[in-house]
Amino acid sequence: MRYVVDPALCCAHGRCVELAPTVYDLDDDGFNSEAGNAVEVPAGQEDAATRGAQSCPDGAIQILV
């Protein structure tokens, strides 16, 4: 499983990291540090990745199966 964050939609709410700190990471400005890249979800963290993506109020995170 992978995820991708649309850099045009990410508004630095940080909810993804609040719910899944082992999956998502923020840069110094509070935006997802991997925006624009397809990122592999660590094994066993698929549910956390999904919760983090669903929590994004801007719909910036897409889960790729």
All heavy atoms as TSV, in Angstrom:
chain	resi	resn	atom	element	x	y	z
A	1	MET	N	N	0.849	-1.178	0.000
A	1	MET	CA	C	0.000	0.000	0.000
A	1	MET	C	C	0.890	1.234	0.000
A	1	MET	O	O	1.920	1.270	0.669
A	1	MET	CB	C	-0.903	-0.025	1.250
A	1	MET	CG	C	-1.631	1.269	1.520
A	1	MET	SD	S	-2.493	1.227	3.113
A	1	MET	CE	C	-4.148	1.237	2.540
A	2	ARG	N	N	0.451	2.242	-0.752
A	2	ARG	CA	C	1.179	3.510	-0.807
A	2	ARG	C	C	0.177	4.653	-0.658
A	2	ARG	O	O	-1.021	4.455	-0.768
A	2	ARG	CB	C	1.903	3.655	-2.152
A	2	ARG	CG	C	2.993	2.632	-2.337
A	2	ARG	CD	C	3.671	2.754	-3.686
A	2	ARG	NE	N	2.690	2.562	-4.748
A	2	ARG	CZ	C	2.741	3.178	-5.930
A	2	ARG	NH1	N	3.702	4.017	-6.211
A	2	ARG	NH2	N	1.817	2.953	-6.833
A	3	TYR	N	N	0.694	5.838	-0.415
A	3	TYR	CA	C	-0.146	7.028	-0.389
A	3	TYR	C	C	0.564	8.146	-1.131
A	3	TYR	O	O	1.786	8.131	-1.301
A	3	TYR	CB	C	-0.500	7.461	1.036
A	3	TYR	CG	C	0.639	8.095	1.807
A	3	TYR	CD1	C	0.901	9.454	1.718
A	3	TYR	CD2	C	1.450	7.338	2.637
A	3	TYR	CE1	C	1.944	10.034	2.421
A	3	TYR	CE2	C	2.483	7.899	3.341
A	3	TYR	CZ	C	2.729	9.257	3.228
A	3	TYR	OH	O	3.774	9.830	3.917
A	4	VAL	N	N	-0.221	9.094	-1.587
A	4	VAL	CA	C	0.341	10.289	-2.216
A	4	VAL	C	C	-0.443	11.492	-1.707
A	4	VAL	O	O	-1.653	11.422	-1.513
A	4	VAL	CB	C	0.313	10.197	-3.770
A	4	VAL	CG1	C	-1.094	10.143	-4.296
A	4	VAL	CG2	C	1.104	11.320	-4.393
A	5	VAL	N	N	0.283	12.567	-1.435
A	5	VAL	CA	C	-0.322	13.807	-0.952
A	5	VAL	C	C	-0.253	14.837	-2.080
A	5	VAL	O	O	0.825	15.084	-2.632
A	5	VAL	CB	C	0.418	14.349	0.291
A	5	VAL	CG1	C	-0.172	15.675	0.735
A	5	VAL	CG2	C	0.367	13.333	1.420
A	6	ASP	N	N	-1.390	15.411	-2.413
A	6	ASP	CA	C	-1.443	16.450	-3.436
A	6	ASP	C	C	-0.940	17.755	-2.809
A	6	ASP	O	O	-1.583	18.304	-1.914
A	6	ASP	CB	C	-2.876	16.611	-3.928
A	6	ASP	CG	C	-3.004	17.594	-5.075
A	6	ASP	OD1	O	-2.187	18.537	-5.178
A	6	ASP	OD2	O	-3.940	17.427	-5.870
A	7	PRO	N	N	0.218	18.259	-3.271
A	7	PRO	CA	C	0.769	19.468	-2.658
A	7	PRO	C	C	-0.111	20.698	-2.851
A	7	PRO	O	O	-0.041	21.637	-2.067
A	7	PRO	CB	C	2.129	19.640	-3.333
A	7	PRO	CG	C	2.056	18.836	-4.583
A	7	PRO	CD	C	1.068	17.751	-4.344
A	8	ALA	N	N	-0.956	20.684	-3.874
A	8	ALA	CA	C	-1.849	21.821	-4.107
A	8	ALA	C	C	-3.018	21.827	-3.126
A	8	ALA	O	O	-3.637	22.875	-2.905
A	8	ALA	CB	C	-2.372	21.797	-5.541
A	9	LEU	N	N	-3.318	20.673	-2.532
A	9	LEU	CA	C	-4.446	20.572	-1.605
A	9	LEU	C	C	-4.040	20.586	-0.135
A	9	LEU	O	O	-4.849	20.932	0.728
A	9	LEU	CB	C	-5.250	19.293	-1.884
A	9	LEU	CG	C	-5.959	19.226	-3.231
A	9	LEU	CD1	C	-6.659	17.880	-3.390
A	9	LEU	CD2	C	-6.949	20.371	-3.390
A	10	CYS	N	N	-2.801	20.202	0.166
A	10	CYS	CA	C	-2.347	20.145	1.556
A	10	CYS	C	C	-2.287	21.560	2.131
A	10	CYS	O	O	-1.597	22.429	1.600
A	10	CYS	CB	C	-0.977	19.473	1.646
A	10	CYS	SG	S	-0.351	19.336	3.338
A	11	CYS	N	N	-3.037	21.779	3.214
A	11	CYS	CA	C	-3.090	23.103	3.848
A	11	CYS	C	C	-2.494	23.111	5.250
A	11	CYS	O	O	-2.751	24.019	6.033
A	11	CYS	CB	C	-4.529	23.598	3.889
A	11	CYS	SG	S	-5.176	24.001	2.261
A	12	ALA	N	N	-1.709	22.096	5.581
A	12	ALA	CA	C	-0.952	22.037	6.833
A	12	ALA	C	C	-1.826	21.965	8.088
A	12	ALA	O	O	-1.476	22.523	9.120
A	12	ALA	CB	C	0.031	23.205	6.931
A	13	HIS	N	N	-2.940	21.254	8.007
A	13	HIS	CA	C	-3.760	21.059	9.205
A	13	HIS	C	C	-3.075	20.110	10.193
A	13	HIS	O	O	-3.275	20.223	11.394
A	13	HIS	CB	C	-5.136	20.490	8.838
A	13	HIS	CG	C	-5.965	21.443	8.035
A	13	HIS	ND1	N	-6.536	22.569	8.555
A	13	HIS	CD2	C	-6.317	21.419	6.727
A	13	HIS	CE1	C	-7.203	23.205	7.626
A	13	HIS	NE2	N	-7.085	22.527	6.493
A	14	GLY	N	N	-2.333	19.128	9.682
A	14	GLY	CA	C	-1.586	18.204	10.531
A	14	GLY	C	C	-2.395	17.073	11.133
A	14	GLY	O	O	-1.892	16.328	11.966
A	15	ARG	N	N	-3.620	16.915	10.725
A	15	ARG	CA	C	-4.455	15.852	11.290
A	15	ARG	C	C	-3.921	14.468	10.932
A	15	ARG	O	O	-4.044	13.532	11.724
A	15	ARG	CB	C	-5.896	16.002	10.825
A	15	ARG	CG	C	-6.545	17.234	11.394
A	15	ARG	CD	C	-7.973	17.364	10.951
A	15	ARG	NE	N	-8.527	18.624	11.441
A	15	ARG	CZ	C	-9.695	19.084	11.074
A	15	ARG	NH1	N	-10.442	18.398	10.233
A	15	ARG	NH2	N	-10.125	20.226	11.557
A	16	CYS	N	N	-3.332	14.336	9.754
A	16	CYS	CA	C	-2.783	13.036	9.349
A	16	CYS	C	C	-1.718	12.578	10.343
A	16	CYS	O	O	-1.699	11.417	10.751
A	16	CYS	CB	C	-2.230	13.094	7.924
A	16	CYS	SG	S	-0.953	14.345	7.635
A	17	VAL	N	N	-0.866	13.489	10.737
A	17	VAL	CA	C	0.214	13.151	11.673
A	17	VAL	C	C	-0.325	12.895	13.074
A	17	VAL	O	O	0.185	12.039	13.788
A	17	VAL	CB	C	1.288	14.261	11.688
A	17	VAL	CG1	C	2.325	14.016	12.755
A	17	VAL	CG2	C	1.951	14.360	10.332
A	18	GLU	N	N	-1.361	13.612	13.462
A	18	GLU	CA	C	-1.968	13.379	14.775
A	18	GLU	C	C	-2.486	11.951	14.894
A	18	GLU	O	O	-2.346	11.330	15.941
A	18	GLU	CB	C	-3.112	14.360	15.014
A	18	GLU	CG	C	-2.660	15.774	15.281
A	18	GLU	CD	C	-3.835	16.726	15.453
A	18	GLU	OE1	O	-4.959	16.266	15.771
A	18	GLU	OE2	O	-3.623	17.928	15.266
A	19	LEU	N	N	-3.081	11.438	13.817
A	19	LEU	CA	C	-3.667	10.100	13.853
A	19	LEU	C	C	-2.696	8.997	13.451
A	19	LEU	O	O	-2.889	7.851	13.839
A	19	LEU	CB	C	-4.894	10.045	12.938
A	19	LEU	CG	C	-6.085	10.846	13.431
A	19	LEU	CD1	C	-7.210	10.818	12.405
A	19	LEU	CD2	C	-6.581	10.304	14.760
A	20	ALA	N	N	-1.672	9.344	12.679
A	20	ALA	CA	C	-0.742	8.319	12.197
A	20	ALA	C	C	0.687	8.855	12.146
A	20	ALA	O	O	1.283	8.995	11.079
A	20	ALA	CB	C	-1.185	7.836	10.816
A	21	PRO	N	N	1.277	9.145	13.296
A	21	PRO	CA	C	2.628	9.725	13.315
A	21	PRO	C	C	3.716	8.785	12.797
A	21	PRO	O	O	4.803	9.251	12.443
A	21	PRO	CB	C	2.843	10.066	14.790
A	21	PRO	CG	C	1.930	9.146	15.533
A	21	PRO	CD	C	0.740	8.957	14.639
A	22	THR	N	N	3.441	7.492	12.734
A	22	THR	CA	C	4.432	6.558	12.200
A	22	THR	C	C	4.347	6.441	10.686
A	22	THR	O	O	5.205	5.811	10.068
A	22	THR	CB	C	4.248	5.155	12.818
A	22	THR	OG1	O	2.939	4.681	12.515
A	22	THR	CG2	C	4.451	5.188	14.324
A	23	VAL	N	N	3.326	7.065	10.103
A	23	VAL	CA	C	3.130	6.999	8.648
A	23	VAL	C	C	3.462	8.331	7.986
A	23	VAL	O	O	4.189	8.383	6.996
A	23	VAL	CB	C	1.677	6.597	8.305
A	23	VAL	CG1	C	1.446	6.599	6.799
A	23	VAL	CG2	C	1.334	5.239	8.904
A	24	TYR	N	N	2.914	9.400	8.528
A	24	TYR	CA	C	3.042	10.724	7.916
A	24	TYR	C	C	4.067	11.572	8.662
A	24	TYR	O	O	4.292	11.389	9.852
A	24	TYR	CB	C	1.680	11.427	7.910
A	24	TYR	CG	C	0.629	10.649	7.162
A	24	TYR	CD1	C	-0.347	9.928	7.839
A	24	TYR	CD2	C	0.621	10.611	5.774
A	24	TYR	CE1	C	-1.312	9.202	7.164
A	24	TYR	CE2	C	-0.335	9.888	5.085
A	24	TYR	CZ	C	-1.302	9.181	5.777
A	24	TYR	OH	O	-2.244	8.460	5.105
A	25	ASP	N	N	4.638	12.530	7.933
A	25	ASP	CA	C	5.654	13.406	8.511
A	25	ASP	C	C	5.423	14.816	7.974
A	25	ASP	O	O	5.035	14.986	6.817
A	25	ASP	CB	C	7.048	12.909	8.123
A	25	ASP	CG	C	8.143	13.661	8.835
A	25	ASP	OD1	O	8.020	13.894	10.049
A	25	ASP	OD2	O	9.132	14.027	8.174
A	26	LEU	N	N	5.668	15.812	8.803
A	26	LEU	CA	C	5.493	17.200	8.398
A	26	LEU	C	C	6.832	17.892	8.233
A	26	LEU	O	O	7.797	17.574	8.936
A	26	LEU	CB	C	4.668	17.959	9.441
A	26	LEU	CG	C	3.275	17.415	9.759
A	26	LEU	CD1	C	2.608	18.294	10.804
A	26	LEU	CD2	C	2.440	17.313	8.502
A	27	ASP	N	N	6.874	18.873	7.328
A	27	ASP	CA	C	8.084	19.671	7.181
A	27	ASP	C	C	8.061	20.800	8.221
A	27	ASP	O	O	7.146	20.880	9.047
A	27	ASP	CB	C	8.242	20.194	5.745
A	27	ASP	CG	C	7.156	21.182	5.316
A	27	ASP	OD1	O	6.428	21.735	6.182
A	27	ASP	OD2	O	7.039	21.416	4.100
A	28	ASP	N	N	9.039	21.670	8.174
A	28	ASP	CA	C	9.147	22.739	9.171
A	28	ASP	C	C	7.989	23.733	9.124
A	28	ASP	O	O	7.745	24.454	10.088
A	28	ASP	CB	C	10.467	23.488	8.995
A	28	ASP	CG	C	11.664	22.637	9.356
A	28	ASP	OD1	O	11.499	21.655	10.117
A	28	ASP	OD2	O	12.780	22.938	8.874
A	29	ASP	N	N	7.281	23.780	7.990
A	29	ASP	CA	C	6.156	24.694	7.851
A	29	ASP	C	C	4.811	24.028	8.149
A	29	ASP	O	O	3.763	24.660	8.035
A	29	ASP	CB	C	6.127	25.281	6.437
A	29	ASP	CG	C	7.347	26.143	6.163
A	29	ASP	OD1	O	7.761	26.905	7.062
A	29	ASP	OD2	O	7.896	26.054	5.050
A	30	GLY	N	N	4.837	22.747	8.524
A	30	GLY	CA	C	3.622	22.042	8.885
A	30	GLY	C	C	2.929	21.319	7.742
A	30	GLY	O	O	1.861	20.754	7.920
A	31	PHE	N	N	3.539	21.340	6.555
A	31	PHE	CA	C	2.983	20.622	5.411
A	31	PHE	C	C	3.542	19.208	5.380
A	31	PHE	O	O	4.623	18.941	5.917
A	31	PHE	CB	C	3.336	21.340	4.103
A	31	PHE	CG	C	2.656	22.668	3.954
A	31	PHE	CD1	C	3.283	23.830	4.390
A	31	PHE	CD2	C	1.391	22.760	3.400
A	31	PHE	CE1	C	2.670	25.059	4.266
A	31	PHE	CE2	C	0.756	23.985	3.277
A	31	PHE	CZ	C	1.394	25.141	3.709
A	32	ASN	N	N	2.821	18.306	4.724
A	32	ASN	CA	C	3.297	16.937	4.605
A	32	ASN	C	C	4.628	16.949	3.861
A	32	ASN	O	O	4.722	17.474	2.755
A	32	ASN	CB	C	2.268	16.079	3.879
A	32	ASN	CG	C	2.610	14.623	3.942
A	32	ASN	OD1	O	3.577	14.198	3.331
A	32	ASN	ND2	N	1.826	13.858	4.666
A	33	SER	N	N	5.644	16.376	4.458
A	33	SER	CA	C	6.997	16.441	3.901
A	33	SER	C	C	7.174	15.594	2.647
A	33	SER	O	O	8.149	15.762	1.926
A	33	SER	CB	C	8.034	16.041	4.952
A	33	SER	OG	O	7.852	14.692	5.320
A	34	GLU	N	N	6.249	14.687	2.387
A	34	GLU	CA	C	6.344	13.818	1.218
A	34	GLU	C	C	5.373	14.228	0.114
A	34	GLU	O	O	5.136	13.462	-0.817
A	34	GLU	CB	C	6.081	12.363	1.619
A	34	GLU	CG	C	7.101	11.795	2.574
A	34	GLU	CD	C	8.466	11.588	1.933
A	34	GLU	OE1	O	8.568	11.584	0.689
A	34	GLU	OE2	O	9.440	11.436	2.679
A	35	ALA	N	N	4.803	15.419	0.196
A	35	ALA	CA	C	3.810	15.863	-0.776
A	35	ALA	C	C	4.345	15.725	-2.198
A	35	ALA	O	O	5.475	16.113	-2.489
A	35	ALA	CB	C	3.399	17.308	-0.504
A	36	GLY	N	N	3.526	15.131	-3.049
A	36	GLY	CA	C	3.886	14.950	-4.443
A	36	GLY	C	C	4.548	13.621	-4.753
A	36	GLY	O	O	4.693	13.263	-5.913
A	37	ASN	N	N	4.936	12.879	-3.736
A	37	ASN	CA	C	5.612	11.596	-3.918
A	37	ASN	C	C	4.705	10.444	-3.495
A	37	ASN	O	O	3.966	10.566	-2.531
A	37	ASN	CB	C	6.889	11.522	-3.060
A	37	ASN	CG	C	7.864	12.610	-3.402
A	37	ASN	OD1	O	8.144	12.862	-4.558
A	37	ASN	ND2	N	8.366	13.287	-2.377
A	38	ALA	N	N	4.800	9.328	-4.205
A	38	ALA	CA	C	4.114	8.114	-3.767
A	38	ALA	C	C	4.993	7.475	-2.701
A	38	ALA	O	O	6.169	7.203	-2.933
A	38	ALA	CB	C	3.902	7.161	-4.931
A	39	VAL	N	N	4.432	7.270	-1.526
A	39	VAL	CA	C	5.194	6.793	-0.374
A	39	VAL	C	C	4.659	5.434	0.072
A	39	VAL	O	O	3.448	5.249	0.224
A	39	VAL	CB	C	5.088	7.800	0.800
A	39	VAL	CG1	C	5.845	7.300	2.013
A	39	VAL	CG2	C	5.580	9.162	0.365
A	40	GLU	N	N	5.562	4.498	0.306
A	40	GLU	CA	C	5.201	3.170	0.793
A	40	GLU	C	C	4.819	3.262	2.270
A	40	GLU	O	O	5.536	3.850	3.075
A	40	GLU	CB	C	6.378	2.217	0.612
A	40	GLU	CG	C	6.037	0.769	0.827
A	40	GLU	CD	C	5.166	0.182	-0.271
A	40	GLU	OE1	O	5.268	0.614	-1.423
A	40	GLU	OE2	O	4.365	-0.717	0.065
A	41	VAL	N	N	3.678	2.688	2.613
A	41	VAL	CA	C	3.217	2.655	4.003
A	41	VAL	C	C	3.956	1.523	4.711
A	41	VAL	O	O	4.020	0.407	4.191
A	41	VAL	CB	C	1.692	2.431	4.068
A	41	VAL	CG1	C	1.227	2.231	5.500
A	41	VAL	CG2	C	0.966	3.592	3.414
A	42	PRO	N	N	4.525	1.778	5.887
A	42	PRO	CA	C	5.217	0.716	6.625
A	42	PRO	C	C	4.282	-0.464	6.918
A	42	PRO	O	O	3.088	-0.278	7.178
A	42	PRO	CB	C	5.641	1.397	7.931
A	42	PRO	CG	C	5.659	2.855	7.629
A	42	PRO	CD	C	4.583	3.059	6.602
A	43	ALA	N	N	4.827	-1.649	6.879
A	43	ALA	CA	C	4.050	-2.862	7.150
A	43	ALA	C	C	3.348	-2.748	8.498
A	43	ALA	O	O	3.940	-2.299	9.486
A	43	ALA	CB	C	4.960	-4.086	7.141
A	44	GLY	N	N	2.105	-3.115	8.527
A	44	GLY	CA	C	1.329	-3.072	9.751
A	44	GLY	C	C	0.702	-1.722	10.052
A	44	GLY	O	O	-0.022	-1.573	11.036
A	45	GLN	N	N	0.976	-0.707	9.228
A	45	GLN	CA	C	0.467	0.644	9.474
A	45	GLN	C	C	-0.625	1.052	8.488
A	45	GLN	O	O	-0.984	2.225	8.397
A	45	GLN	CB	C	1.626	1.644	9.411
A	45	GLN	CG	C	2.672	1.429	10.466
A	45	GLN	CD	C	2.098	1.595	11.854
A	45	GLN	OE1	O	1.439	2.591	12.153
A	45	GLN	NE2	N	2.307	0.610	12.710
A	46	GLU	N	N	-1.172	0.073	7.763
A	46	GLU	CA	C	-2.169	0.369	6.747
A	46	GLU	C	C	-3.427	1.025	7.328
A	46	GLU	O	O	-3.948	1.990	6.753
A	46	GLU	CB	C	-2.546	-0.907	5.971
A	46	GLU	CG	C	-1.412	-1.486	5.162
A	46	GLU	CD	C	-0.486	-2.414	5.963
A	46	GLU	OE1	O	-0.691	-2.610	7.184
A	46	GLU	OE2	O	0.454	-2.937	5.355
A	47	ASP	N	N	-3.907	0.526	8.452
A	47	ASP	CA	C	-5.098	1.117	9.068
A	47	ASP	C	C	-4.829	2.549	9.525
A	47	ASP	O	O	-5.674	3.431	9.351
A	47	ASP	CB	C	-5.577	0.280	10.253
A	47	ASP	CG	C	-6.222	-1.034	9.835
A	47	ASP	OD1	O	-6.611	-1.162	8.643
A	47	ASP	OD2	O	-6.331	-1.932	10.687
A	48	ALA	N	N	-3.663	2.781	10.090
A	48	ALA	CA	C	-3.303	4.133	10.525
A	48	ALA	C	C	-3.208	5.072	9.325
A	48	ALA	O	O	-3.677	6.215	9.386
A	48	ALA	CB	C	-1.977	4.112	11.290
A	49	ALA	N	N	-2.628	4.595	8.231
A	49	ALA	CA	C	-2.516	5.413	7.017
A	49	ALA	C	C	-3.893	5.793	6.500
A	49	ALA	O	O	-4.130	6.939	6.099
A	49	ALA	CB	C	-1.726	4.664	5.948
A	50	THR	N	N	-4.804	4.847	6.518
A	50	THR	CA	C	-6.168	5.102	6.054
A	50	THR	C	C	-6.869	6.110	6.952
A	50	THR	O	O	-7.512	7.050	6.466
A	50	THR	CB	C	-6.964	3.788	5.986
A	50	THR	OG1	O	-6.296	2.907	5.064
A	50	THR	CG2	C	-8.384	4.023	5.515
A	51	ARG	N	N	-6.741	5.946	8.267
A	51	ARG	CA	C	-7.350	6.902	9.209
A	51	ARG	C	C	-6.789	8.305	8.998
A	51	ARG	O	O	-7.529	9.289	9.005
A	51	ARG	CB	C	-7.143	6.456	10.651
A	51	ARG	CG	C	-8.053	5.346	11.093
A	51	ARG	CD	C	-8.014	5.136	12.605
A	51	ARG	NE	N	-6.673	4.981	13.148
A	51	ARG	CZ	C	-5.996	3.835	13.198
A	51	ARG	NH1	N	-6.544	2.735	12.723
A	51	ARG	NH2	N	-4.790	3.778	13.709
A	52	GLY	N	N	-5.479	8.393	8.827
A	52	GLY	CA	C	-4.854	9.691	8.595
A	52	GLY	C	C	-5.344	10.341	7.316
A	52	GLY	O	O	-5.623	11.535	7.277
A	53	ALA	N	N	-5.469	9.556	6.259
A	53	ALA	CA	C	-5.955	10.082	4.980
A	53	ALA	C	C	-7.400	10.550	5.096
A	53	ALA	O	O	-7.758	11.623	4.602
A	53	ALA	CB	C	-5.821	9.019	3.894
A	54	GLN	N	N	-8.215	9.771	5.764
A	54	GLN	CA	C	-9.628	10.117	5.910
A	54	GLN	C	C	-9.825	11.347	6.789
A	54	GLN	O	O	-10.841	12.031	6.674
A	54	GLN	CB	C	-10.410	8.935	6.471
A	54	GLN	CG	C	-10.528	7.796	5.492
A	54	GLN	CD	C	-11.146	6.543	6.105
A	54	GLN	OE1	O	-11.197	6.386	7.322
A	54	GLN	NE2	N	-11.601	5.652	5.250
A	55	SER	N	N	-8.854	11.638	7.643
A	55	SER	CA	C	-8.986	12.785	8.543
A	55	SER	C	C	-8.646	14.111	7.868
A	55	SER	O	O	-8.944	15.171	8.416
A	55	SER	CB	C	-8.079	12.604	9.761
A	55	SER	OG	O	-6.721	12.829	9.407
A	56	CYS	N	N	-8.051	14.062	6.683
A	56	CYS	CA	C	-7.644	15.293	6.004
A	56	CYS	C	C	-8.877	16.068	5.539
A	56	CYS	O	O	-9.634	15.584	4.696
A	56	CYS	CB	C	-6.755	14.970	4.810
A	56	CYS	SG	S	-6.211	16.463	3.930
A	57	PRO	N	N	-9.101	17.269	6.076
A	57	PRO	CA	C	-10.290	18.035	5.711
A	57	PRO	C	C	-10.273	18.520	4.265
A	57	PRO	O	O	-11.311	18.875	3.716
A	57	PRO	CB	C	-10.294	19.205	6.695
A	57	PRO	CG	C	-8.883	19.357	7.115
A	57	PRO	CD	C	-8.283	17.980	7.062
A	58	ASP	N	N	-9.105	18.520	3.649
A	58	ASP	CA	C	-8.980	18.989	2.277
A	58	ASP	C	C	-8.918	17.852	1.263
A	58	ASP	O	O	-8.831	18.100	0.065
A	58	ASP	CB	C	-7.738	19.868	2.138
A	58	ASP	CG	C	-7.817	21.068	3.064
A	58	ASP	OD1	O	-8.813	21.798	2.994
A	58	ASP	OD2	O	-6.899	21.241	3.889
A	59	GLY	N	N	-8.938	16.604	1.754
A	59	GLY	CA	C	-8.879	15.468	0.849
A	59	GLY	C	C	-7.571	15.395	0.074
A	59	GLY	O	O	-7.544	14.925	-1.066
A	60	ALA	N	N	-6.488	15.832	0.686
A	60	ALA	CA	C	-5.205	15.912	0.001
A	60	ALA	C	C	-4.478	14.563	-0.097
A	60	ALA	O	O	-3.552	14.440	-0.897
A	60	ALA	CB	C	-4.297	16.916	0.705
A	61	ILE	N	N	-4.884	13.580	0.685
A	61	ILE	CA	C	-4.173	12.300	0.731
A	61	ILE	C	C	-4.979	11.237	0.014
A	61	ILE	O	O	-6.134	10.981	0.340
A	61	ILE	CB	C	-3.909	11.861	2.184
A	61	ILE	CG1	C	-3.165	12.961	2.935
A	61	ILE	CG2	C	-3.130	10.541	2.199
A	61	ILE	CD1	C	-3.077	12.726	4.433
A	62	GLN	N	N	-4.334	10.600	-0.941
A	62	GLN	CA	C	-4.955	9.499	-1.672
A	62	GLN	C	C	-4.219	8.222	-1.339
A	62	GLN	O	O	-2.990	8.147	-1.436
A	62	GLN	CB	C	-4.889	9.763	-3.175
A	62	GLN	CG	C	-5.520	8.672	-3.996
A	62	GLN	CD	C	-5.411	8.948	-5.494
A	62	GLN	OE1	O	-4.731	9.872	-5.924
A	62	GLN	NE2	N	-6.079	8.140	-6.267
A	63	ILE	N	N	-4.973	7.200	-0.953
A	63	ILE	CA	C	-4.397	5.876	-0.680
A	63	ILE	C	C	-4.354	5.105	-1.991
A	63	ILE	O	O	-5.340	5.026	-2.717
A	63	ILE	CB	C	-5.235	5.115	0.366
A	63	ILE	CG1	C	-5.244	5.841	1.707
A	63	ILE	CG2	C	-4.732	3.668	0.527
A	63	ILE	CD1	C	-3.915	5.905	2.417
A	64	LEU	N	N	-3.195	4.547	-2.292
A	64	LEU	CA	C	-2.997	3.744	-3.499
A	64	LEU	C	C	-2.838	2.303	-3.081
A	64	LEU	O	O	-1.983	1.983	-2.257
A	64	LEU	CB	C	-1.755	4.206	-4.252
A	64	LEU	CG	C	-1.654	5.695	-4.552
A	64	LEU	CD1	C	-0.285	6.033	-5.116
A	64	LEU	CD2	C	-2.757	6.127	-5.506
A	65	VAL	N	N	-3.647	1.432	-3.618
A	65	VAL	CA	C	-3.598	0.019	-3.232
A	65	VAL	C	C	-2.864	-0.768	-4.295
A	65	VAL	O	O	-2.883	-0.513	-5.441
A	65	VAL	CB	C	-5.003	-0.549	-3.037
A	65	VAL	CG1	C	-4.938	-1.989	-2.546
A	65	VAL	CG2	C	-5.776	0.306	-2.066
